[in-house]
Amino acid sequence: MKVQSSSEFKLQREVEYGTPEQNQTVKEIVAAIKKEGDTALLRYTERFDGVTLTPDALRVTPKELEAAYSRVEESFVTAIRAAAVNIRSFHARQKRNSWMDLQPDGTILGQIIRPLKRVGVYVPGGKAAYPSSVLMNVIPAQIAGVPEIVMVTPPATGGKAGIDPYILVAAAEAGVHEIYRVGGAQAIAALAFGTESIEPVDKICGPGNIYVALAKREVYGAVDIDSIAGPSEIVVLADDSAEPGYVAADLLSQAEHDEMASAILVTPSHELAYAVAAEVERQLLELPRQSIARASVEAYGAIIIVEDIEEGISVVNRLAPEHLEIVTADPMGLLGSIENAGAIFLGPYSSEPVGDYFAGPNHIIPTNGTARFSSPVDVDDFIKKSSLIYYSKEALLRDGHSIIELARREGLEGHARAIEIRLENEGKGGDSHGEQ
Amino acid sequence: MKVQSSSEFKLQREVEYGTPEQNQTVKEIVAAIKKEGDTALLRYTERFDGVTLTPDALRVTPKELEAAYSRVEESFVTAIRAAAVNIRSFHARQKRNSWMDLQPDGTILGQIIRPLKRVGVYVPGGKAAYPSSVLMNVIPAQIAGVPEIVMVTPPATGGKAGIDPYILVAAAEAGVHEIYRVGGAQAIAALAFGTESIEPVDKICGPGNIYVALAKREVYGAVDIDSIAGPSEIVVLADDSAEPGYVAADLLSQAEHDEMASAILVTPSHELAYAVAAEVERQLLELPRQSIARASVEAYGAIIIVEDIEEGISVVNRLAPEHLEIVTADPMGLLGSIENAGAIFLGPYSSEPVGDYFAGPNHIIPTNGTARFSSPVDVDDFIKKSSLIYYSKEALLRDGHSIIELARREGLEGHARAIEIRLENEGKGGDSHGEQ
């Protein structure tokens, strides 16, 4: 890993928008599903997944869900249950109530908070089939109160027929019982517009390949979508107190995700910088995903030496990383200065995988510097708010003239008259506050 | 206005995505601003607004802001101040605190809530220059704690040189003091990427014409944007208790916005239906914006007769209107059944303009049926959240094996090792809970 000064360092960021051909393919798939429904859905499933299905075989049966349990280890079920408890407990604290402001004149203003009605979760097949992501997408929606949560996932996993049993167990543990074996852009279109077999949803979330991402962009507006995730990132801000072996392991746990992942150490300590660089080399050699991690470290990794922790903080705020670890003598003391970071891990024991799998906060976190203006997935992503206005007669008689004034200044006479007709009718005699 | 049954009624909805030429123009403008900064910004301002500026004339001076007050009526200042008080008071109730969950083992989990750092508000020129929209965009950002709020608006208003003084007064009353006289796609690009004169922002909000909307789409990702608003909509759900003149006036206040606005009455009462139809005709004749309102009513207006209020509610939920008025004998009794509506106005005195200008809730509300999954603008639109994980040694030693189990099932050995290296080091001897 290259050690460099903060002035030498230049962040490489790339966003994939797909080729014109990929965009065209996705447009065609979405249009076909919208027009032909199940017929197109089954045709694309045959073409892209090599699996021939009838409409009534689209939905995963309760029996299959049950059978999945016999195909996974007991220790996995125990671990994912413990993770689910923590994720539920953390997200339950985010739930908000509808509220009202009752005014003495009888006016009531408020905000009504309701869950979305139906949410679709995409779960990729193949190597990117992560049971933990099932929990991270489903549980916040459940806590929000979404009554219908539906999952789609390709009918084959990494060349093998059938859905990964770990995914099915994670779905069952999360409480999802409506699962369809469809994937790709065709699954996204089916969720957005519905087919004979799949009812349309209000929001689609979950990661996927470039076709899935492009399809989500394409259907956005008809339904809501979550953000399109970029490659994963970690920045570790550390001082002399950090253990080089831990820092190197955490950097590599990010780098092994994919060749475009970015792992960066920011430190004022020359000693730590070179010790971590050596540890990274040493640990890399033993990693099963060595070639991915090495490519990531070489292209997007960096060890940046800064003047002091203050300069380190300003580098962090500029990077606005998805994951930030602060491993210094007093990490809480720096928390107030962090402006931009999706998830902040403090101290030597808050290794990033603790958050990826277990602690409770969501692992779907803004990437690519978007932590500047966006947030990890939470319960708020699965609710909608309505404003409530119950104006009293007294309030309208009192405020009507100001409302008319503002409407007329904007040239909206119809707005002014909607108030005026009431003042004229109710103001004289109808006003219970008028003198007799 | 045509009276029809709910089965006859078909909602017309259109979304404007711009012509290929408009899209091309916007792409060119954005690229030029990104590359040339002020030079391009001034060139486009000359070309599109017919105003020649030097870089140091871009920013509106304190003197101009002051002078604007002498060009507006005292009654306007009084009214907009009263509105600002209400809007502030309503939005202040939305502010949330960062929170922590302190666990007995020393672990701390939480969510940190911070304001965005810098927000840009676009204010259109010409006839769409609405002082009320300045308040509705700026105040939630202020309440969120955004330290830098900057406004852009075209240098000429409806053929006249100079910015509308009502807009400037609204900005000053809202507390915005950084204002640039630039508009169109070039202003959006300048906010997103910055120029020599204008620092880049984290989020851009505010309405605009098709070029502004396309430019916002184009820069999304580099910065956050608010939603792209469609034409305005109102649905009135009313029974016999409603006053036909009030209902007609409220429908027309929506219809006068633009030819594509939609005003719909849903009622089980034949009597009310025909009385409102007659009132709409009568009131239309007296409206200054009669031709706009008439076009809207004819193309997108409807009076829908339903079997009963329950069927009316299901029509409302299907429409998911931006504005919903419930004018029935007991409107609060129906509130629980409304699933989809951006803003809900209850009772005879909650005329929609009360909410447009004055009551306090935001008037920027999801259109085009998107109330199914999105919400009026509020303080949440100007904050970002960071997850906080401070895991204790005790917790890591307790949970480490579950985390390793989950990581290995996902094939992410690097994740497992980041935990394992700590368990190996700290577990033996380092574990204060170990037996001596």
Interface residues (C-beta under 8 A of the other chain):
Chain A: V15 S75 F76 T78 A79 I80 A82 A83 S89 F90 R93 Q94 W99 D101 T107 I108 L109 Q111 I112 R114 L116 K117 K127 Y130 P131 S132 Y166 D202 K203 G221 V223 D224 E243 G245 Y246 A249 D250 L252 S253 A255 E256 H257 Q283 E286 L287 P288 R289 A293 P331 M332 L335 I338 E339 N340 A341 G342 A343 I344 F345 L346 G347 P348 Y349 S350 S351 E352 P353 V354 G355 D356 Y357 F358 A359 G360 P361 N362 I365 N368 T370 A371 R372 F373 S374 S375 P376 D378 D380 I383 K384 K385 S386 S387 L388 I389 Y390 Y391 S392 K393 A395 L396 D399 H401 S402 I403 E405 L406 A407 R409 E410 G411 L412 E413 G414 H415 A416 R417 A418 I419 I421 R422 N425 E426
Chain B: V15 S75 F76 T78 A79 I80 A82 A83 S89 F90 R93 Q94 W99 D101 T107 I108 L109 Q111 I112 R114 L116 K117 K127 Y130 P131 S132 Y166 D202 K203 G221 V223 D224 E243 G245 Y246 A249 D250 L252 S253 A255 E256 H257 Q283 E286 L287 P288 R289 A293 P331 M332 L335 I338 E339 N340 A341 G342 A343 I344 F345 L346 G347 P348 Y349 S350 S351 E352 P353 V354 G355 D356 Y357 F358 A359 G360 P361 N362 I365 N368 T370 A371 R372 F373 S374 S375 P376 D378 D380 I383 K384 K385 S386 S387 L388 I389 Y390 Y391 S392 K393 A395 L396 D399 H401 S402 I403 E405 L406 A407 R409 E410 G411 L412 E413 G414 H415 A416 R417 A418 I419 I421 R422 N425 E426
